[in-house]
Amino acid sequence: MEALEMPRNQRDGFIVEVATRYYDDAVRNGLSASQAEEWRKNIDEWLHALIETIEVSGGAAGGHA
């Protein structure tokens, strides 16, 4: 959850970097460029959604259930 510790204006760049690593790994492991790009997009969307969910539920310190 390194992204949660970053200022909001730096998170997008961090997420792009992480998603790009997943793309590179996918290509190295035999996915086509188009499959790897779809994987990268999914990771990008998932990370954005995860960070938003954590923030809405009370942040890294825990939820309010």
N, C-alpha and C positions, 0 to 999 in steps of 0.2 A: 504494500500500500504506500509505496514511495510517492506515488502521485498525489496522495492526500496531504502529504507534508510540504508539497510545493505550492508556491503562489499560483492562484488560478490562471494567470496569464502565461504560465510556463507549462501547464499540464498538457495542452494540445500537442506541443512539440514532443513532449515525453511519450505520449501515447502513439504518435506517428513513428517515433523511433522504435518502440516496442513492437508495434504491428509490422514494421519493416523487417525486424529480426525474424518474426514468424514467417513472413513471405520468403525470406532468404532460406530459412530452414526447410520450408515446404518444397522449394525448388530443388534444394540439395537432396531431399528425400524422395524425389521422383514425380512431384506434381508438375503439371504443365504451368506455364506462366499465367494462363487465364484462371486455372484452379487456385494457384497460389495467390493471385490477386483477389479472388473471392474470399479466400481464407483471411487475407490481410484485412479486407473490409469488415469481415465478421468480427475479427479480433478488435479492430478499432471501435466498432459499434458497441461491442460487449464491454470493453473497458470504460467507455463513456457512460454507459448505463450503470455499470457497477459503481463507479465513483459517485454518480448522481444518487443512486440508491443509498449508499453509505452516508452521504451528506444529509439526505432527507431524513434518514432514520436516527440521526444524532451524531453523525461523524465517526471518526476513528475511535472515539472514547466509548461508543456503545449506543444502543438504541433506546427507545422510550416505550418498549412494549409493556 
